[in-house]
Amino acid sequence: MSVICGLPILECVSCLACSRWVWKKCRYTAGYESENWGLATAVEFEHIPRFCRVILAVYEDDIRNPQWAPKGGYGINPDCVILRKDYGDNEGCVTPYMIYLDHDHAEIILAVSGLNLAKESDYAVLLDNKLGQTEFHGGYVHNGLLKAAGWVFDTEYEVLRELVAENPTYMLTFIGHSLGAGVVALLTMLALHNRDKLGIQRDNVRCYAIAPARCMSLNLAVRYADVISSVVLQDDFLPRTTTVPLEAVFKSLLCWPCLLCLLCLKDTFTLEEKKLRDPRRLYAPGRLYHIVERKPFRFGRFPPVVRTAVPVDGRFDHVVLSCNATADHAILWIERESQWALDLMLENDQHMEIPAEQRMERQESLAREHSEEYQAALKRAVALDIPQAYSPSSYGTFHELEAGEDSGRSSGKGSSLFYKNRTASWNDFVGRLFDMDDSGHMVFKKTHS
């Protein structure tokens, strides 16, 4: 009898616990993640809208007649486009990309577009992580994205080397959106580990990943924060989505709200210490710029505020249950909101009437602050006992890997093995997802459509 009476009490406690969890998750907003970060300045953020415009040009079918009219004077010069490669040229190894020589800003830019929902080859790149992440110089990275980055590097490093030799004072800048952001982040790491092939110094290489996929372990994300920066708009889901089994990722394309709830449950019952010390857990790369434009229980968008930091714990590690989680991933929204945020920063600087000399001093001070913050993040990573969270060499070189290590690792001999060694298990998995039509192209099986 006592057992029967205890069942309703147990049910009530369970319902209250579930209701409390749902209430806390619904109240959790993306602004909490960066509320203690410092505010970004116009000096460090001024490139972001322009880079978004360059990435949009990669999506264009005809850059001389763009579908999306340039805003803020950031339209690219079609005559300065060195090359463009689409899916037919890339053999399904990577999304379309472009090399652009920006004389106005003294930059050699390699821009990579994001995931195309109509292309099965993009799914193959995203889903190629079934056996766990690939080890790379003391950390772990996304296997499919590393293969894509290796393909781009092996294909274009000679072109980049010639451009660097012809323009020795120019900055080599890698930019990308979504899936392409993960590719350029790993491509930047490959470039730094093969600087002799490019003939460039570490200080002349940088990367901006717009709405990136989680592509590298925490120690690598912090270690390369002096070169790689990530830009995230409010509730964007991709930088917060942890690596899950391939089948779950594929199903998320059809039942995204279900996966969000499952990920929230998993995050709730995973200890923070376990997350931080898991060497295979992937994160958004580098220094983070978070554009915040919505407030809890408030309708509409507010003037955006950009916060920045090199965080170790709390690095976009919680999924946000938001109706804007997918809308905030769009490059058009990011371009518009980043431009608005930059205009507000410039307007504030004008009101302060900062003289030119003080602006130069401010840039130097900002560089020192970023360096100090970067070193502090490395120290905190070591204090939290994060595996191999050491600082890179001042010369940008690393220890050679021992013979017999995983073929996915980088070495001085190049990166051609990154995309050639597709395992039988991966081929079997793709075979279960796709069928071949009469023309020889892959199509989704009816069981997954």
N, C-alpha and C positions, 0 to 999 in steps of 0.2 A: 504493500500500500504506500509506504514511504517513497518507494522508487517511482511509482506512478505520479505521486504529487510533485516529485522533483523535476519531472520532465517539462511541465509548463514553465517552471522557473528557469530551467536551462535554455528553453527556447526564447524566453524574453531577454535573457542576458545576451544570447547570440544575436538576436535582432537589434538590440541596443548597440552592441559592438559593431555590427555591420553598418548600422545607420550612422554611427559616429565616424567610421572610416570613410563612408561616402560623403558625409558632410565636410570632413577635412579635405578630401581630395577635390571636391567641387570648389571649395574656398581657396585652394592653392592656386596661385597665379605665377606667371613667369617672372613678374617683377620682384618676387621674394628672392630669387636666385642671385640677382645682381644688386640688391638694395644697398649693400655695403661696399660696392665697388666705387672707384673714382670716376669722375665725369671725363669723357673724352673731349679733346680740344679740336678746334677747326684745323689746326696744323696737322694733326695725325689722322684726321678723318676725311680730309678734303679729297682724297683719291677715290673713295668708295663709290660715289655716284658715277664718276667717270668710268671706273672699272665695270660697273653694272651695265653701262651703255656699251662698252666693248663686248661684253658677254652677250648682250642682246643682238649684236651684229652677227655673232656666230649662228644664232637661231634664224636669221634672215635668209630668205631664198635669194634676194637680190639686194646687196648692200647699197647700191646706187639709188634704189627706189625702196627705202625701208618701209616695212609695214607699220612699225612703231616710230612715229616722228621723234627726232632727238629733242631732249629737254635739257635746259641748263647749258646749252652750247657744247655738249659733249659728243656730238656726232663725229664719227671717225672719218678719216680721209681714205676713200677706196683705193687711191693710188699708192698708199703706203702699206697695203696688205701684201705681205710677202707670199703667203700661200693659204689656201683653205682646203680642208679635206672633210668629206662627208662620209656617210656609211659605206658607200661603194668603194671609196679609197682606203678605208680603215680595216677592211676585211672582217668587220664585226668585232674587232678587238677593243675598240674604244669609241666613245661618242664623238661627233664632229668637233673639230678644233681649228684654230686660226693662229697664224703668226703675224703680228702687226708691229710695224716700226713707227713709234710715236716720237717724232722729232720735237714736237712742242714741249714734251715733258721728259725728253731724253731717256726713253724706255724701249726695250725690246720685250714685247708682250706675247706670251703664248696663252691663249684663252681656250678653255674647254667647256662645251655645253653640258647640260644635265640630262637626266633620264628622259627618254622618249617612251611613253606608255605604249606606243604602237610598234616598238622594235623589240623583238625577242632577244636580239644580241645584247641589249642593255640589261635585260633581266639576267642573262647568263653571267655578265660581269658582276652584277649585284649579288647574285645567289652563289657565286663561286667562293664559298667559305665553309663548306660542309665539314671539312676535317679540322676545323679550328684555324686560328690565325697563323700566318706565316711568320717565322722568327726573322727579325731584321735588326742587326747591330745592337743586341742587348734588349730589344723590345719585340713587340708583336704588331703586325699590321694586317689589314684585310687582304686576303689572298687575291681575289679577283681584281681589286683596284690596283694592287701592286703589279699584276700582270699587265694591266692596261697602261700604267705609268711606264713600265719597262718597254712596252711596245713603242710608245711615243718617244721615249728617250733614244732607243736604238734607231728609230726611223729619222729623227730630226736633229740629233746632236751635231751633225756636220753643218747643217744650215745655221743652227744657233752659234756654233763656233765661228763661222764666217761673219755673222752679224756682230758678234762680240769683238772680233778682230778689226772690223771696219769701224766700229763705234765703241772704242775702249772706255769712254767715260759714261756710257749708257748703263742704266740699271736693267738687269735681266729679271723680269717680273712674270710670275706664273699666276694666273687667275682662273677660277672656275666656279660653276654653280651646281649645287646638288651633287649628283654622282660625279660630275666633272670636278667639283671642289675636292672630293676625296682623291681623285686622280692627280690633280696638280699638287696637293699636299705631299703625296708620296713621290711625285715626280721631282719636287723640290729637294727631297731627301736624297734621291738618286743623283741629282745634279751636284749636290754638295759632296757626295761621296765619290764623284767622278769629275771633280773640278779640272783635272788635267786634260780631260777630253774637251772641255769647253773653254779652257784658258781664261778662267775668271776667278776672282777672289770671293770669299764667303760674304764680305760686306756689300758686294754688288749683286747679291741674289736675295729676292724676297718673294713672298707668296701671300695672296689674299683668297681665302676660301669662303665663298658666299653660300650660306645655308648648307654647310658641309655634312656629309655622312660621317658617322663615327668610324674612323679608319685606322687609328693607332692607339697603342697602349699608353697608359698615363705617363710613364717615364719618358716616352718619346714626345708626347704632346707638350710636356713642360720643357724638355730639353731643347726643342726647336722653336720655342716661343720667341726667340730673338729674330727669327726669320719668317715664320709662318704666323698669319693672323686669320681669325675666323670672324665672320659677321653673321649674326643671328637676329632675325626680326621676331620679337615678342614670344609667341607660343609655338614657333616652328617645330614640327614633330621630328624631323630627321636627325638633328643633332642630339636629340634626347632618346632616340630609339636604340636600345642595346642590341647587340648581335644575338640573334635567335636562330634556331634550326631553319634550314632552307624551306622546309614545308610550311612553317609558320609564317615566314616572310612572304611566300607566294600566296598563302591564304589571306594575308593582310591586304593584298590588293583587291580582294573581293569583300572582306569583312573587316574593315579597318577599325570601327568602334569596338568590335569584340577583342581584337588584339590589344588595343589601348587598355582595356579593362584588365586583361590578363597581365600585361606588362606592369600596370599599377600594382596589382596584387603581388607580383613577383618582387617588385622594388620594396614594397611594404615589409615583406618578410625576409629581406636580405639585409644583414647587418652592414653598416657603413664601413666598418673595419675590413670586412670580407671583400667588399667592393674595391676598396683602395689597394688591398694587397693581392688582388687577383691579377697576375701579370698578363693574362689573356683578355681582360676586359678592355674594350675599345672606347675611345673618347673622341670628341671634337678636337681638332689639332690647334696648337699654338696659343697665342694671345687671343682673348675673346673680346669682341665688341657686341654689346647687347643693346638693340634698339627697343626701348620700352615706350609704348604709346597708349596703353589701356590700363585702367585701374579697376580694382575689385568692385563689383556691384555698381559699375558706372557704364552707361551706354555710350557708344560712339568712340571715336579715336580722339586723343588729345595731342597737343604738340609733342613730338617725339623727343625723348631724352636718350642719349647714348652713354652707356657706362662701359668701362673697360677694366680688365685685370688679367693677371696670369694666375688664375685660381688652381689650386691643387684638389682639395675636397670641394664638393659642390659645383663641379664642372658640368652643368646641364645634365645632371644625373637622374632627374625625376621627370617622368612623362606628365604633361599638363593636359588635363581633360578640358578641352576648349573647342568651340565650334570654329575657331580661327586657326586651328593647328595645321591645316593644309593650306589655307589661303595665305598665311604668313610665309609659306615656302616659295611663293611665286616670285620670280625675278623682277617682274614689273612692279609689284608692291614694294619690294625691297629697294628698287631704284627710286621710286617716288618718295618713300618715307626717309631714305637716307639723304636725299636731296633736301627735303624739308628740314630735317635735323641739321644739316650743314648750313642752310640759310639762317636758321635761328642762331647757330654758333657765330656766324659771321656778323649777324646783326648785333649780337651782344658785344662782340669785339669792337664794332664801330662805336657803340654807345660808350665803351670804356676809353675810346680814343687812344689806342696803344700806338706809340711812335714806332718807326721802322726799326730803330736800334733795339728797342725793348722786345720787338717781335723776334729778332735774331737771338737775343738772350733767352727768350722764352723757348725757342726751338732747342737750344743747347741744354737748357734746364730740363725740358721734356725728355730729351735723349738720356740724360743722367738718371731721371726718375724711372724711366723704363728699364734701364740697365740694373738699377738697384732693385726694382720690383722683380725682375727676372732672376737675379741672384737669390732674393728672398724666397721665391717660389721653389728654386732648386733645393735650398736648405730645408724648407718645410717638407718637401718630398722625401728627403733623407730622414728627417725627424719622424715622419709617419711610417717609416720602414717600407717605402714603396720600392720594389725590386729594381736594382740598377738605375737609380735616379741620379746619375752622376752628370757633371757638366761636360759639354763637348770640349775638345781641344781648341786652344786659341788659334790654331792653324787650320781648323776645320777638317782635320783628318782623324781617322779612327784606326783602332787595331785591326790588323788583317784577321780574317776568320780562319779557324783551323780547318784542315782538310777533312772531308767527309761530312760536313755539316749539311743542313737542309738546302736543297737546290734553290729554294726561294730566297735565300739570303743574297745580299749584294756583295760583290767583290770587285777588285780592280780590273778584272777581265770583262766587265760589262754586265748587262742585265738581260741578255737574250734568253736565258733559261726561264725567266719569270713567267713568260706566256706560252712556252712550248710544252712544258711538262703537265699536260692535263691528265689527271688520273682516270683510271677505268671507272672508279666509283662515281666520279663527277659525270662522265659520259653516260653512265647508266641512269643517273638521276635526270639529266636532260632528256634522255630517251623516254623516261616515264612522263615528262611534262609535255613534250612536243611530238607531233607527227610530221612527216614529210609530205608536202603536196606534190602535184604532178610536175611543177616547175622546179622542184628540188629545194624549196624554202621551208623553213620550220613554221608550223602553225600549232596553236594550243590544242591539246586533245579535248574532246567534248566533255570529258569527265571533269575538266578544270575550267571550262568556259562559263 
